[in-house]
Amino acid sequence: MNKKSFFQCVILLVSFLVLTLAVKSQSDMISYLDNITSAFFQSIRNPDLTNLMTIISTVVSPLTTSLIALVILGYQYFLNQRIAVWLFMLFFGTNALALLLKDIIARHRPMNQLVFDSGYSFPSGHTISTFLLMILVLVVARQRLRRVLSQVVFVIFALVILASVIFSRLYLENHFLTDILGSLLLGASSYYGLSAIVSLKELQ
């Protein structure tokens, strides 16, 4: 077992649990963070940006990311069956956990959604599915691309996609800021949990 990855997993998981309890108890700090974030995005609204954010949120949906993940996992299966199975569990297992947590926590979405989205709010399904998909993309890319510059390009690409999705969900007020943070913490803890079991070298 990789002790460093295990320690990182524990720290992230504890942080997620603390955040979840704070969200569930509707603490003043959580309300403050969510309110100031909402106020900022309301202040920058304009029709063109709304249209762009709607397109991003629609195109990069959990369904879309799941389909792309299946294609990547199919490709990975021919490269390394063992890693493909672990990555399958990482992506779909963590997404399933996020869906379960939504119903357990039962946090309602913001009231002023620009584009209506059903279901509960915490954690963000769009964010966690995109985050996990980007991990899959980077794992496969780093196996095939040995040039550092090429790897950097893929990392930047992944960060831009993830940031765009996060921005769109906050802009459209489909989620609170703490929904996004919860998704990132849960996704990252899952990744490091996997890295504690499977050698990081195998995931690169």
C-alpha positions in Angstrom: 0.0 0.0 0.0 1.2 3.5 -0.9 1.2 5.3 2.5 1.4 8.8 1.1 -1.6 8.3 -1.2 -3.5 6.6 1.7 -2.7 9.6 4.0 -3.9 12.0 1.2 -7.1 10.0 0.8 -7.8 10.1 4.5 -7.3 13.9 4.7 -9.5 14.5 1.7 -12.2 12.1 2.9 -12.2 13.7 6.4 -12.5 17.1 4.8 -15.4 15.9 2.7 -17.2 14.5 5.8 -16.7 17.8 7.7 -18.0 19.7 4.8 -21.0 17.4 4.4 -21.9 17.7 8.1 -21.6 21.5 7.8 -23.9 21.5 4.7 -26.4 19.2 6.4 -26.5 21.4 9.5 -26.8 24.5 7.4 -24.0 26.3 9.3 -23.5 30.0 9.0 -20.1 29.7 7.3 -21.6 27.5 4.6 -24.4 29.9 4.0 -22.0 32.8 3.8 -19.7 31.1 1.3 -22.6 30.1 -0.9 -24.3 33.5 -0.7 -21.3 35.6 -1.7 -20.6 33.2 -4.6 -24.2 33.4 -5.8 -24.1 37.2 -5.6 -20.9 37.4 -7.7 -22.3 35.2 -10.5 -25.6 37.2 -10.5 -23.6 40.4 -10.9 -21.9 39.1 -14.2 -25.0 37.8 -15.9 -25.6 38.6 -19.5 -27.5 36.9 -22.3 -24.5 35.8 -24.3 -22.7 34.3 -21.3 -25.9 32.6 -20.2 -26.3 30.9 -23.6 -22.6 29.7 -23.5 -22.9 28.4 -20.0 -26.2 26.6 -20.9 -24.4 24.9 -23.9 -21.5 23.8 -21.7 -23.7 22.5 -19.0 -25.8 20.6 -21.5 -23.0 19.1 -23.5 -20.8 18.1 -20.6 -23.5 16.3 -18.7 -23.0 13.1 -16.5 -24.5 11.1 -19.4 -22.0 12.4 -21.9 -19.0 12.0 -19.5 -20.2 8.4 -18.8 -20.3 7.5 -22.5 -16.9 9.0 -23.1 -15.6 7.2 -20.0 -16.8 3.9 -21.4 -14.9 4.5 -24.7 -11.7 5.4 -22.8 -12.1 2.4 -20.5 -12.6 0.1 -23.5 -9.4 1.5 -25.0 -7.6 1.1 -21.7 -8.8 -2.5 -21.4 -6.6 -3.5 -24.4 -3.6 -1.7 -22.9 -3.9 -3.0 -19.3 -7.0 -5.0 -18.2 -6.2 -4.7 -14.5 -5.9 -0.9 -14.6 -9.1 -0.7 -16.7 -11.0 -2.5 -14.1 -9.7 -0.2 -11.3 -10.5 2.9 -13.4 -14.0 1.5 -14.1 -14.6 1.2 -10.4 -13.2 4.6 -9.7 -15.4 6.4 -12.3 -18.7 4.5 -11.9 -18.3 3.6 -8.3 -17.6 7.2 -7.2 -20.5 8.5 -9.4 -22.8 6.0 -7.9 -21.7 7.0 -4.4 -22.4 10.6 -5.3 -25.9 9.8 -6.4 -26.5 7.9 -3.2 -25.2 10.8 -1.1 -27.5 13.2 -2.9 -30.6 11.4 -1.7 -29.1 10.9 1.8 -28.2 14.6 2.3 -31.2 15.8 0.3 -30.0 19.4 -0.1 -32.3 21.4 -2.4 -30.9 23.3 -5.3 -30.7 27.1 -5.4 -34.0 28.8 -5.9 -32.9 31.1 -8.7 -31.8 28.5 -11.3 -31.4 30.1 -14.8 -31.9 26.7 -16.4 -34.0 24.3 -14.3 -32.3 21.1 -13.1 -34.1 18.5 -11.1 -32.8 16.4 -8.2 -30.9 17.3 -5.1 -27.8 19.5 -5.1 -25.0 18.1 -2.9 -22.6 16.9 -4.3 -22.6 18.1 -7.9 -23.0 15.3 -10.4 -21.7 17.4 -13.3 -18.6 18.3 -11.4 -17.6 14.9 -10.0 -18.3 13.1 -13.3 -16.2 15.6 -15.2 -13.4 15.5 -12.6 -13.3 11.7 -12.8 -13.4 11.7 -16.6 -10.4 14.1 -16.7 -8.5 11.7 -14.4 -9.2 8.9 -16.9 -8.1 11.1 -19.8 -4.8 12.0 -18.0 -4.1 8.4 -17.0 -4.4 7.1 -20.5 -2.6 10.1 -22.0 0.4 9.7 -19.7 0.7 6.1 -20.7 0.9 7.0 -24.4 2.6 10.4 -24.3 6.2 10.5 -23.1 7.0 14.1 -23.9 6.6 16.4 -21.0 5.1 19.2 -23.2 2.4 16.9 -24.5 1.5 15.8 -21.0 1.3 19.5 -19.9 -1.0 20.3 -22.8 -3.4 17.5 -21.7 -3.3 18.7 -18.1 -4.2 22.2 -19.2 -6.9 20.8 -21.4 -8.4 18.8 -18.5 -8.3 21.8 -16.1 -10.0 24.1 -18.7 -12.8 21.6 -19.2 -13.3 21.1 -15.5 -13.2 24.8 -14.8 -15.7 25.5 -17.6 -18.2 23.0 -16.1 -17.7 24.3 -12.6 -18.2 27.9 -13.8 -21.3 26.9 -15.8 -23.0 25.2 -12.8 -22.4 28.1 -10.5 -23.3 30.7 -13.1 -26.6 28.9 -13.9 -27.2 28.6 -10.1 -27.8 24.8 -10.5 -25.4 24.4 -7.5 -23.9 26.1 -4.5 -20.2 26.6 -4.2 -20.1 24.0 -1.4 -21.7 21.4 -3.7 -18.8 21.9 -6.1 -16.2 21.7 -3.3 -17.8 18.5 -2.0 -17.6 16.9 -5.4 -13.9 17.8 -5.8 -13.1 16.4 -2.4 -15.0 13.2 -2.9 -13.5 12.7 -6.4 -10.0 13.4 -5.2 -10.3 11.1 -2.2 -11.5 8.3 -4.4 -8.5 8.8 -6.7 -6.0 8.8 -3.9 -7.7 5.8 -2.4 -7.2 4.0 -5.6 -3.6 5.2 -5.8 -3.0 3.8 -2.3 -3.9 0.3 -3.6 -2.6 0.5 -7.2 0.9 1.8 -7.9 0.9 5.4 -9.2 3.4 4.2 -11.8 0.7 1.9 -13.2 -1.7 4.8 -13.4 0.6 6.8 -15.5 
